Amino acid sequence: MRQGKTYLKKNDQVEVIAGKDKGRVGKVLRVLIDKDKAVVERINMIKRHTKPREMNQQGQIVEKESPIHVSNLQLICPECTKTGRIGKKILDDGKKIRYCKSCGESIESKA
C-alpha cells in the first residue's frame, strides 16, 4: 500500500466524493501524511464525550472533525472552480508545482 504521499496541502478547498458527506465542500485543516488522511473543516463530524477535569467543570459532548481518507477527497481548482485531477510538474527554475489537468493553471497559492 502506498503511504506518505498526497497531493493535498493545508488550506486547500476540497470536495468529498465518497461516504456520508458526499458532495460537501470544505477547507483542509491538516494533513496526516503517515495515515493518508486529512481533517476537513465541518466534514466527518463526530461526537466526543469528555469527562470533567476539575471539580467545578461539567462533562460535555463535543463535536469535532474526524480525519477522512484522501481517496475520498478531490481538490477544487481555484481558477476554473471545478473538481478535477491534479498533476505535478517542475518549472524551469526547478520549482515543483501542482496544476489542474482540465484548465492547465497552477493550483499553488499566490502568496
GROMACS elastic network, one bead per residue, 0.5 to 0.9 nm:
[ bonds ]
;  ai    aj funct       b0    kb
    2     5     6  0.75777   500
    2    36     6  0.88090   500
    3     6     6  0.83820   500
    3    33     6  0.74736   500
    3    34     6  0.64879   500
    3    35     6  0.71644   500
    3    36     6  0.63409   500
    4    32     6  0.87583   500
    4    33     6  0.50510   500
    4    34     6  0.52731   500
    4    35     6  0.74839   500
    4    36     6  0.66018   500
    5    33     6  0.66399   500
    5    34     6  0.84831   500
    5    36     6  0.75200   500
    6     9     6  0.80944   500
    6    31     6  0.87249   500
    6    33     6  0.70981   500
    6    36     6  0.71544   500
    6    37     6  0.89818   500
    6    70     6  0.75484   500
    7    70     6  0.88081   500
    7    75     6  0.85060   500
    7    86     6  0.75288   500
    7    87     6  0.86266   500
    7    88     6  0.86995   500
    7    98     6  0.78732   500
    8    11     6  0.89331   500
    8    12     6  0.67760   500
    8    14     6  0.87166   500
    8    28     6  0.80168   500
    8    31     6  0.73507   500
    8    38     6  0.82085   500
    8    70     6  0.78976   500
    8    74     6  0.88009   500
    8    75     6  0.73499   500
    9    12     6  0.58241   500
    9    28     6  0.71140   500
    9    29     6  0.87486   500
    9    30     6  0.75300   500
    9    31     6  0.66864   500
   10    13     6  0.89642   500
   10    27     6  0.78926   500
   10    28     6  0.52339   500
   10    29     6  0.56687   500
   10    30     6  0.54016   500
   10    31     6  0.66466   500
   10    38     6  0.89746   500
   11    27     6  0.55545   500
   11    28     6  0.50283   500
   11    29     6  0.62065   500
   11    30     6  0.80092   500
   12    26     6  0.84074   500
   12    27     6  0.56346   500
   12    28     6  0.54338   500
   12    29     6  0.84170   500
   12    75     6  0.70889   500
   12    76     6  0.78318   500
   13    25     6  0.71217   500
   13    26     6  0.58049   500
   13    28     6  0.65371   500
   13    74     6  0.87267   500
   13    75     6  0.61658   500
   13    76     6  0.56260   500
   13    77     6  0.79777   500
   13    78     6  0.80646   500
   14    24     6  0.85109   500
   14    25     6  0.56920   500
   14    26     6  0.56199   500
   14    27     6  0.61798   500
   14    28     6  0.70970   500
   14    40     6  0.81224   500
   14    73     6  0.61919   500
   14    74     6  0.54414   500
   14    76     6  0.53386   500
   14    77     6  0.88475   500
   14    83     6  0.79015   500
   15    22     6  0.77541   500
   15    23     6  0.61863   500
   15    24     6  0.56803   500
   15    26     6  0.65257   500
   15    27     6  0.88079   500
   15    72     6  0.84823   500
   15    73     6  0.56639   500
   15    74     6  0.53117   500
   15    75     6  0.64234   500
   15    76     6  0.68050   500
   15    83     6  0.73224   500
   16    19     6  0.75809   500
   16    20     6  0.89639   500
   16    21     6  0.63433   500
   16    23     6  0.54305   500
   16    24     6  0.56326   500
   16    25     6  0.64772   500
   16    26     6  0.83038   500
   16    43     6  0.84210   500
   16    72     6  0.57747   500
   16    74     6  0.64296   500
   17    21     6  0.80950   500
   17    22     6  0.50957   500
   17    23     6  0.60447   500
   17    24     6  0.82245   500
   17    71     6  0.84517   500
   17    72     6  0.53299   500
   17    73     6  0.57184   500
   17    74     6  0.66531   500
   18    21     6  0.71729   500
   18    23     6  0.79325   500
   18    71     6  0.84893   500
   18    72     6  0.51481   500
   18    73     6  0.75946   500
   19    22     6  0.54233   500
   19    72     6  0.73252   500
   20    44     6  0.77618   500
   21    24     6  0.58151   500
   21    25     6  0.89225   500
   21    43     6  0.66760   500
   21    44     6  0.67393   500
   22    25     6  0.87911   500
   22    72     6  0.85593   500
   24    43     6  0.76028   500
   25    40     6  0.87742   500
   25    41     6  0.87041   500
   25    42     6  0.89012   500
   25    43     6  0.80918   500
   25    76     6  0.88818   500
   26    40     6  0.58819   500
   26    41     6  0.53755   500
   26    42     6  0.68622   500
   26    43     6  0.69572   500
   27    39     6  0.86406   500
   27    40     6  0.55305   500
   27    41     6  0.53726   500
   27    42     6  0.85553   500
   28    31     6  0.73257   500
   28    38     6  0.67713   500
   28    39     6  0.59487   500
   28    41     6  0.62771   500
   29    38     6  0.75844   500
   29    39     6  0.55425   500
   29    40     6  0.55031   500
   29    41     6  0.62281   500
   30    37     6  0.89262   500
   30    38     6  0.58863   500
   30    39     6  0.53919   500
   30    40     6  0.73820   500
   30    67     6  0.89658   500
   31    35     6  0.89638   500
   31    36     6  0.78257   500
   31    37     6  0.61982   500
   31    39     6  0.63480   500
   31    40     6  0.88578   500
   31    67     6  0.85622   500
   31    70     6  0.89159   500
   32    35     6  0.56591   500
   32    36     6  0.60026   500
   32    37     6  0.51505   500
   32    38     6  0.56213   500
   32    39     6  0.78684   500
   32    67     6  0.81000   500
   33    36     6  0.50449   500
   33    37     6  0.66013   500
   33    38     6  0.80189   500
   34    37     6  0.79876   500
   35    38     6  0.86699   500
   35    69     6  0.81667   500
   36    68     6  0.86087   500
   36    69     6  0.60351   500
   36    70     6  0.59799   500
   36    71     6  0.83337   500
   37    67     6  0.57131   500
   37    68     6  0.52886   500
   37    70     6  0.51661   500
   37    71     6  0.84017   500
   38    66     6  0.84983   500
   38    67     6  0.51630   500
   38    68     6  0.54642   500
   38    69     6  0.63270   500
   38    70     6  0.61859   500
   38    73     6  0.87679   500
   39    43     6  0.78249   500
   39    44     6  0.84421   500
   39    65     6  0.64929   500
   39    66     6  0.61489   500
   39    68     6  0.62461   500
   39    69     6  0.88405   500
   40    43     6  0.54915   500
   40    44     6  0.77772   500
   40    65     6  0.69447   500
   40    66     6  0.79803   500
   40    67     6  0.72425   500
   40    68     6  0.76001   500
   41    44     6  0.86661   500
   41    45     6  0.89802   500
   41    65     6  0.67991   500
   42    45     6  0.63812   500
   42    64     6  0.79180   500
   42    65     6  0.62380   500
   43    65     6  0.62010   500
   43    66     6  0.76015   500
   43    67     6  0.86703   500
   43    68     6  0.82732   500
   44    64     6  0.83845   500
   44    65     6  0.57291   500
   44    66     6  0.55161   500
   44    67     6  0.72079   500
   44    68     6  0.69094   500
   45    63     6  0.63897   500
   45    64     6  0.54304   500
   45    66     6  0.59100   500
   46    62     6  0.82257   500
   46    63     6  0.55649   500
   46    64     6  0.55738   500
   46    65     6  0.62279   500
   46    66     6  0.63707   500
   47    61     6  0.62264   500
   47    62     6  0.55996   500
   47    64     6  0.65446   500
   47    65     6  0.88946   500
   48    60     6  0.82961   500
   48    61     6  0.55102   500
   48    63     6  0.60613   500
   48    64     6  0.72638   500
   49    59     6  0.75247   500
   49    60     6  0.59887   500
   49    62     6  0.63086   500
   49    63     6  0.88107   500
   50    53     6  0.86525   500
   50    58     6  0.89029   500
   50    59     6  0.55746   500
   50    60     6  0.54812   500
   50    61     6  0.61688   500
   50    62     6  0.72194   500
   51    57     6  0.88452   500
   51    58     6  0.73827   500
   51    60     6  0.69286   500
   52    55     6  0.73034   500
   52    56     6  0.81203   500
   52    57     6  0.53095   500
   52    60     6  0.77146   500
   53    56     6  0.85545   500
   53    57     6  0.65103   500
   53    58     6  0.80762   500
   53    59     6  0.81143   500
   54    57     6  0.52664   500
   54    58     6  0.81483   500
   55    58     6  0.81298   500
   68    71     6  0.85496   500
   68    72     6  0.71781   500
   68    73     6  0.80607   500
   69    72     6  0.56889   500
   69    73     6  0.72905   500
   70    73     6  0.51849   500
   70    74     6  0.78833   500
   71    74     6  0.76712   500
   74    83     6  0.61710   500
   74    84     6  0.68964   500
   74    85     6  0.77262   500
   74    86     6  0.89740   500
   75    82     6  0.84588   500
   75    83     6  0.57254   500
   75    84     6  0.67010   500
   75    85     6  0.76697   500
   75    86     6  0.76587   500
   76    79     6  0.88608   500
   76    80     6  0.83978   500
   76    81     6  0.59734   500
   76    82     6  0.54563   500
   76    84     6  0.67626   500
   76   100     6  0.88464   500
   77    80     6  0.57609   500
   77    81     6  0.50517   500
   77    82     6  0.56166   500
   77    83     6  0.61714   500
   77    84     6  0.72360   500
   77    86     6  0.87645   500
   77    99     6  0.83941   500
   77   100     6  0.63080   500
   77   103     6  0.86920   500
   77   105     6  0.83787   500
   77   106     6  0.85958   500
   77   107     6  0.63788   500
   78    81     6  0.52135   500
   78    82     6  0.78874   500
   78   105     6  0.89630   500
   78   106     6  0.88761   500
   78   107     6  0.66780   500
   79    82     6  0.82723   500
   79   100     6  0.87059   500
   79   103     6  0.79552   500
   79   105     6  0.68911   500
   79   106     6  0.82631   500
   79   107     6  0.77805   500
   80    83     6  0.86701   500
   80   100     6  0.87109   500
   80   102     6  0.84731   500
   80   103     6  0.67426   500
   80   105     6  0.85035   500
   82   102     6  0.87117   500
   83   100     6  0.88883   500
   84   100     6  0.68087   500
   84   101     6  0.70226   500
   84   102     6  0.67729   500
   85    99     6  0.87044   500
   85   100     6  0.63416   500
   85   101     6  0.57458   500
   85   102     6  0.74289   500
   86    98     6  0.65354   500
   86    99     6  0.57291   500
   86   100     6  0.50003   500
   86   101     6  0.57275   500
   86   102     6  0.86399   500
   86   107     6  0.87014   500
   87    97     6  0.84308   500
   87    98     6  0.56452   500
   87    99     6  0.52897   500
   87   100     6  0.63753   500
   87   101     6  0.61882   500
   88    96     6  0.69040   500
   88    97     6  0.57112   500
   88    99     6  0.61089   500
   88   100     6  0.88649   500
   89    95     6  0.84237   500
   89    96     6  0.57851   500
   89    97     6  0.56931   500
   89    98     6  0.65979   500
   89    99     6  0.75545   500
   90    93     6  0.79942   500
   90    94     6  0.57983   500
   90    95     6  0.55790   500
   90    97     6  0.63799   500
   90    98     6  0.89650   500
   91    94     6  0.53322   500
   91    95     6  0.53543   500
   91    96     6  0.63540   500
   91    97     6  0.74772   500
   92    95     6  0.73766   500
   97   106     6  0.68325   500
   97   107     6  0.74981   500
   97   108     6  0.65047   500
   98   105     6  0.87181   500
   98   106     6  0.59536   500
   98   107     6  0.55604   500
   98   108     6  0.63585   500
   99   102     6  0.89316   500
   99   103     6  0.84121   500
   99   104     6  0.60015   500
   99   105     6  0.55140   500
   99   107     6  0.51703   500
   99   108     6  0.77259   500
  100   103     6  0.57602   500
  100   104     6  0.50860   500
  100   105     6  0.56513   500
  100   106     6  0.64671   500
  100   107     6  0.66239   500
  101   104     6  0.52623   500
  101   105     6  0.79189   500
  102   105     6  0.84178   500
  103   106     6  0.89890   500
  106   109     6  0.84627   500
  107   110     6  0.87978   500
  108   111     6  0.87209   500
